[in-house]
């Protein structure tokens, strides 16, 4: 059974979600504050952690930071509906996705399964897969451990930046539409007027620097998408 850690201080919602997850075949452990959530997440082997942002003692954002410091376990954030700041901060700190509250159990299960599909091969059971190298020129990516190097030096990327760069690296030399980037990186269609991909691609470009000809390593085609050059 897939082990899920659910960290949320909302007793009624936790009970509802837990019961539904169990019926769907998951093995669920629940804790009610961020401090206990961090301890449980890093002490046991979970396939995924579902983490609420607003909690006593330690917030979900701080819990995320502590877990990410020692573990690449997939993390799904529960956010207040419309709370864009916490959502964006969570993704940039390494959360795999978010679900706005209140959410339906069916929606949560769908997001969990989508994340687990993306994260296949991570963790102790898939340690060999986690070490698989994705190499494009001087760029090296280890998706399982979310580690990246550029020209032999460590490349510091946010969680969102890593996912975007991974998609482009898997299609290096090819133009990838923003819609396809959104679907592959976040398992969701690109929302109208959503500029998040453009903003993060700009940040990645700065970190990679420019080619010998002065052009960025990630090329854009206006209105179509982006392309990572191989050399």
NORGIRA-V82042 format. One record per backbone hydrogen bond with DSSP energy under -1.0 kcal/mol. CO is the residue of the C=O (numbers start at 1). NH is the residue of the N-H. If there is no record, write none. Layout:
BEGIN
co->(CO:CO)
nh->(NH:NH)
END
This chain:
BEGIN
co->(2:3:3:4:5:6:7:9:10:11:12:13:14:15:16:17:18:19:20:21:22:27:29:31:33:34:35:36:37:38:40:44:48:49:50:51:53:56:56:59:60:61:62:63:64:65:67:67:74:75:75:76:77:78:79:80:82:83:84:85:86:87:88:89:90:91:92:97:99:101:104:105:106:107:108:109:110:111:112:113:114:115:119:123:124:126:129:134:136:138:139:140:141:142:142:147:148:149:150:153:158:159:160:161:162:163:164:165:166:169:171:176:177:178:179:180:181:182:182:183:191:195:196:197:198:199:200:201:202:203:204:205:211:215:217:219:221:221:224:225:226:227:228)
nh->(27:47:48:29:50:31:52:11:14:15:16:17:18:19:20:21:22:23:24:26:25:4:6:8:37:38:39:40:41:42:44:46:5:76:7:78:60:34:58:63:64:65:66:67:68:69:70:71:49:96:97:51:99:53:101:83:84:87:88:89:90:91:92:93:95:94:159:77:79:81:108:109:110:111:112:113:114:115:116:117:118:119:122:126:127:130:132:141:139:151:136:149:134:146:147:142:155:140:153:150:162:163:164:165:166:167:168:169:170:172:174:226:181:182:183:184:185:186:188:187:194:199:200:201:202:203:204:205:206:207:208:209:214:211:229:227:224:225:178:221:176:219:173)
END
